Structures are given as C-alpha cells and as structure tokens.
C-alpha cells in the first residue's frame, strides 16, 4: 500500500509545540470577550438618543475595531507559529 504525498504513516503524529497553541487559547478568549463587549456597546448605542448618523458611525467604528483586533490576533498567532516551527 502506497501512502499519498504528505501523508503520515500509521501511528506517527505531528508534534506541535504547546507554546504556539497558547496564542489560540488566549486570542480566542480575548476575541470572545471583545466581541461580547462590542455587541453590548452596539446594543447600548442602538437604544440611545443619539442622532441616527452618529449611531451608525459609532457602530461602524466598533465593528472596525473588532475586525482590526481579529486581524491582529491572526497576525500574532502566525508570528508565534512561524517562530516556533522555522
């Protein structure tokens, strides 16, 4: 039986350093906390007496910050993974 290119023989597992996986746990937890805070803030802004245009701008800013945080988390995880595996 011939194994496919890149396949591992039976019983051989890939060794992943625990250090790089900490970024997934910390980044994921940080994202969940930030997302919860952003969506609570969006709810508060939606119920406020601000002008509609100002509400929309604040909501866009909050979502933009969440997207920027997500990109930052991915960049951090990538940097740690590459440093550990190269």
C-alpha positions as CSV (number, residue, x, y, z in Angstrom):
1,X,0.0,0.0,0.0
2,X,1.4,3.4,-1.0
3,X,0.8,6.5,1.1
4,X,-0.3,9.7,-0.5
5,X,2.3,12.5,-0.8
6,X,2.5,14.3,2.6
7,X,0.6,11.6,4.4
8,X,2.0,10.3,7.7
9,X,2.5,6.6,8.3
10,X,0.0,5.0,10.8
11,X,0.9,5.8,14.4
12,X,3.0,8.9,13.6
13,X,1.6,12.1,14.8
14,X,2.7,15.6,14.1
15,X,4.4,17.2,17.1
16,X,3.0,20.7,17.8
17,X,4.7,22.8,20.4
18,X,2.5,23.8,23.2
19,X,3.7,27.4,23.1
20,X,2.2,28.2,19.8
21,X,-1.2,26.8,20.8
22,X,-1.4,29.2,23.8
23,X,-2.0,32.0,21.3
24,X,-5.1,30.2,20.0
25,X,-6.5,30.0,23.6
26,X,-5.6,33.5,24.6
27,X,-6.5,35.0,21.3
28,X,-9.8,33.1,21.1
29,X,-10.7,34.1,24.7
30,X,-9.7,37.7,24.0
31,X,-11.8,37.8,20.8
32,X,-14.9,36.4,22.6
33,X,-14.6,39.0,25.4
34,X,-14.1,41.8,22.9
35,X,-16.9,40.6,20.7
36,X,-19.2,40.5,23.7
37,X,-18.2,44.0,24.8
38,X,-18.7,45.3,21.3
39,X,-22.1,43.8,20.9
40,X,-23.2,45.1,24.3
41,X,-21.9,48.5,23.3
42,X,-23.8,48.3,20.0
43,X,-27.0,47.5,21.9
44,X,-26.5,50.5,24.2
45,X,-25.8,52.8,21.2
46,X,-28.9,51.5,19.4
47,X,-31.1,52.3,22.4
48,X,-29.5,55.7,23.0
49,X,-31.0,59.1,22.0
50,X,-28.1,59.9,19.6
51,X,-28.8,61.1,16.1
52,X,-29.1,58.2,13.6
53,X,-26.0,59.2,11.7
54,X,-23.9,59.4,14.8
55,X,-25.2,56.0,16.0
56,X,-24.3,54.5,12.6
57,X,-20.7,56.0,12.8
58,X,-20.2,54.7,16.3
59,X,-21.4,51.2,15.3
60,X,-19.1,51.2,12.3
61,X,-16.2,52.2,14.5
62,X,-16.9,49.5,17.0
63,X,-17.1,46.8,14.3
64,X,-14.0,48.2,12.6
65,X,-12.1,47.9,15.9
66,X,-13.3,44.3,16.3
67,X,-12.1,43.5,12.8
68,X,-8.8,45.1,13.5
69,X,-8.4,43.1,16.7
70,X,-9.2,39.9,14.8
71,X,-6.6,40.7,12.2
72,X,-4.1,41.4,15.0
73,X,-4.9,38.1,16.7
74,X,-4.3,36.2,13.5
75,X,-1.0,38.1,12.9
76,X,0.2,37.3,16.4
77,X,-0.7,33.6,16.1
78,X,1.0,33.4,12.7
79,X,4.2,35.1,14.1
80,X,4.4,32.8,17.1
81,X,3.7,29.7,14.9
82,X,6.4,30.6,12.4
83,X,8.9,31.4,15.1
84,X,8.3,28.0,16.7
85,X,8.4,26.0,13.5
86,X,11.0,27.6,11.3
